[in-house]
Amino acid sequence: MACLFSFFMNDLFLFALKDAALAGLAATAFAFCLGVPRRHTLICGVCAALGHSTQAVLLALGFSLAFSTFSGAALIGLLGIIFARKFFIPRVVFTVPGIIPMLPGTFVFNALLALVQASAIGATTPPSIALEALSNFMRAAVIICALAAGIGLPNLLIGYKKPEL
């Protein structure tokens, strides 16, 4: 019993719980904005919460950003297929709002900020600013590719059956 209590009071568990709550809230809000039926918005939040907390826990355990993102996106893709089969609706209803909190907005913002700084300085731009912009764009591209591969992999492995009415 003491071992179970210590697990739930672990910093990593509390971090994952907080991360899951925030990602679920963001995905639920995006689901409302995207016009997902009201009865399915909470499921979108659950998909995002589980996927994003998987990514955060793997990052905290020392895995790479690409692998962590791929794993979280694959879980969202798998949950999207499961819920799509259960409720007879397309899986993108669950996967798109679920994946939005995992998009690499910070890297793209930092890359664009470096490009704006480079254009403001002009011809005497130090190479470090250009390298920072390129590095952030490449990180964003790797994350987007990991998201796409993670979402698509469960569909390739399990296969998607069109719901029969």
HELIX and SHEET records of a PDB file:
HELIX    1   1 ALA A    2  PHE A    8  1                                   7    
HELIX    2   2 ASP A   11  LEU A   34  1                                  24    
HELIX    3   3 ARG A   38  HIS A   40  5                                   3    
HELIX    4   4 THR A   41  ALA A   60  1                                  20    
HELIX    5   5 LEU A   65  PHE A   87  1                                  23    
HELIX    6   6 VAL A   92  ILE A   99  1                                   8    
HELIX    7   7 ILE A  100  MET A  102  5                                   3    
HELIX    8   8 GLY A  105  ILE A  121  1                                  17    
HELIX    9   9 PRO A  127  ILE A  158  1                                  32    
END                                                                             
